[in-house]
Amino acid sequence: MAEKIQFELVSPAKLLVSSPVDMVVVPGSEGDFGALARHAPMITTVRPGVIVVHDGGKESSKTFVAGGFAEVNEERVTVLAEEAIPVSDITAEMAAARAKAAKEALSDAKTERERVKAERLILIAEAMEAARH
């Protein structure tokens, strides 16, 4: 049996996942990265995208994250996500509503800070739509 790495996915509200898995693929800000047991220690930001968990020789789960931070060491991958939704729970209506709200926030932005925040909401909405496919 291959060595496992402990995967923990934490949202602001609660611990969502805590289980030993074969590999975790995380959408890092510098690009997707896979973490296996004995991975070199690192900390990185997470961009909006999908975390894919591999276990038992197959993809065992896919979770959309809106961003956050990841800490990896030889034994564990911990993702502190701003928001996490199982990909199977994302509907076309949910993604469309998120995109509409983000575009409205951008058109209503009056300051540079509001514009930057709205542009981030658009990136999240686009990543959510991409996760559905």
PyMOL commands that set and color helices and strands:
alter all, ss='L'
color gray80, all
select helices_A, chain A and resi 87-89+92-108+112-131
alter helices_A, ss='H'
color red, helices_A
select strands_A, chain A and resi 5-10+15-21+23-28+31-35+42-46+49-55+58-65+68-72+76-81+84-86
alter strands_A, ss='S'
color yellow, strands_A
deselect
rebuild
show_as cartoon
